[in-house]
Amino acid sequence: MAAVQREVFTARAAVVRALQVATSTSGDPALGDVTAGVAGVERLDAIAERLHGLLKRAST
């Protein structure tokens, strides 16, 4: 589970970087693309939070 959690954080970082590039280089990013990216980051955060809870329970 810890490995999966690290993969989720890696994926989240990649999505955030892609959003930063999209918003800094295009000048006028498509709102739908940014909204979808933000939703993706929020989903990854929720998954990471669930994994964190599972890991805490498993270690006790």
Backbone bond lengths (Angstrom), bond angles and torsions (degrees), N, CA, C in turn:
res aa  C-N    CA-C-N  psi(-1)  N-CA   C-N-CA  omega(-1)  CA-C   N-CA-C  phi
1 M - - - 1.452 - - 1.526 111.35 -
2 A 1.311 116.91 -35.55 1.462 119.48 179.67 1.525 110.79 -62.87
3 A 1.333 116.36 -37.81 1.465 120.04 178.51 1.523 110.77 -65.24
4 V 1.313 116.34 -39.88 1.472 120.18 177.94 1.525 109.67 -64.76
5 Q 1.329 116.88 -40.36 1.456 120.40 178.81 1.533 110.22 -61.14
6 R 1.323 117.12 -42.86 1.473 119.99 178.04 1.524 110.80 -62.68
7 E 1.327 116.97 -39.01 1.466 120.33 178.27 1.524 111.31 -64.56
8 V 1.322 116.74 -38.58 1.470 120.61 177.61 1.521 110.19 -62.89
9 F 1.335 116.75 -44.59 1.466 119.80 178.89 1.527 111.12 -64.10
10 T 1.327 117.06 -37.41 1.467 121.01 177.79 1.529 110.48 -64.88
11 A 1.327 116.25 -43.56 1.468 120.41 178.29 1.521 110.88 -63.96
12 R 1.334 116.83 -41.39 1.462 121.27 178.84 1.528 110.38 -60.53
13 A 1.330 116.21 -45.75 1.461 120.42 179.59 1.524 111.01 -60.91
14 A 1.320 117.13 -39.73 1.462 120.91 179.33 1.529 111.20 -65.05
15 V 1.317 117.24 -41.06 1.471 120.44 178.81 1.524 109.91 -65.96
16 V 1.314 117.43 -42.94 1.468 120.64 178.89 1.527 110.34 -61.85
17 R 1.339 117.21 -44.62 1.472 119.95 178.22 1.523 110.85 -60.73
18 A 1.321 117.27 -42.86 1.465 120.89 179.36 1.524 110.73 -62.19
19 L 1.319 117.15 -40.34 1.468 120.53 177.41 1.520 110.95 -64.53
20 Q 1.328 116.72 -41.41 1.453 120.34 179.26 1.523 110.87 -62.88
21 V 1.311 116.83 -43.25 1.468 120.71 178.44 1.519 110.16 -64.55
22 A 1.325 116.90 -44.83 1.466 120.66 -178.24 1.525 111.54 -61.96
23 T 1.314 116.68 -39.75 1.463 118.70 -177.11 1.525 112.77 -82.30
24 S 1.333 117.87 -22.04 1.462 118.88 -178.31 1.524 112.57 -92.03
25 T 1.327 118.79 -25.73 1.463 120.11 -174.74 1.518 113.52 -99.40
26 S 1.310 117.94 -26.18 1.459 118.27 -174.46 1.518 112.52 -89.60
27 G 1.307 117.20 -20.85 1.456 119.63 -179.21 1.512 112.86 78.35
28 D 1.325 117.63 -36.88 1.463 121.69 -178.97 1.526 108.92 -142.68
29 P 1.329 116.49 74.15 1.464 118.53 -178.10 1.520 111.43 -67.53
30 A 1.291 115.45 151.13 1.459 119.72 176.96 1.522 108.51 -65.44
31 L 1.315 116.90 127.58 1.457 121.72 -177.28 1.523 111.01 -58.91
32 G 1.311 117.38 -38.43 1.462 120.80 179.44 1.513 112.15 -62.47
33 D 1.344 116.85 -38.16 1.461 120.42 178.94 1.524 111.21 -65.67
34 V 1.326 115.89 -43.99 1.465 120.03 179.65 1.522 109.95 -66.20
35 T 1.321 117.25 -43.39 1.465 121.22 179.35 1.521 110.75 -60.82
36 A 1.319 116.78 -42.92 1.463 120.76 178.15 1.521 110.83 -64.86
37 G 1.316 117.00 -39.61 1.460 120.57 178.36 1.515 111.91 -64.41
38 V 1.320 116.56 -44.20 1.467 120.85 178.51 1.527 109.85 -63.31
39 A 1.314 116.98 -41.58 1.467 120.35 177.98 1.527 110.44 -62.57
40 G 1.317 116.55 -37.99 1.463 120.44 178.10 1.518 111.77 -64.43
41 V 1.333 116.82 -42.33 1.470 121.08 177.79 1.528 109.79 -63.47
42 E 1.316 117.18 -42.93 1.466 120.29 179.17 1.529 111.12 -62.55
43 R 1.317 116.86 -39.04 1.472 120.70 178.53 1.529 110.35 -66.12
44 L 1.322 116.70 -43.27 1.457 120.02 177.64 1.531 110.95 -63.37
45 D 1.325 117.49 -37.70 1.465 120.68 176.11 1.526 110.95 -61.73
46 A 1.322 116.90 -41.79 1.465 120.71 179.53 1.527 110.58 -64.79
47 I 1.313 116.99 -41.14 1.462 120.98 178.44 1.522 109.88 -64.54
48 A 1.324 117.19 -44.41 1.459 120.89 179.36 1.524 110.98 -61.71
49 E 1.318 116.98 -39.22 1.459 120.93 178.61 1.531 110.84 -63.88
50 R 1.325 116.79 -43.52 1.465 120.33 177.69 1.527 110.95 -62.21
51 L 1.334 116.71 -44.09 1.453 120.47 178.47 1.526 111.09 -61.53
52 H 1.313 116.40 -41.15 1.463 120.89 179.55 1.539 109.74 -59.69
53 G 1.325 116.46 -44.60 1.463 120.32 177.99 1.510 112.02 -62.14
54 L 1.319 117.05 -42.38 1.469 120.78 178.22 1.528 111.54 -63.66
55 L 1.330 115.86 -41.92 1.457 119.59 179.43 1.535 111.19 -65.26
56 K 1.315 117.20 -39.27 1.462 120.32 178.52 1.529 110.38 -63.81
57 R 1.339 116.37 -43.25 1.471 119.76 179.43 1.510 111.66 -66.32
58 A 1.328 116.56 -37.55 1.457 120.84 -178.28 1.529 111.62 -69.81
59 S 1.326 116.91 -27.54 1.461 119.41 -176.94 1.518 113.08 -86.14
60 T 1.338 117.34 -7.43 1.471 119.18 179.91 1.512 111.41 -96.84
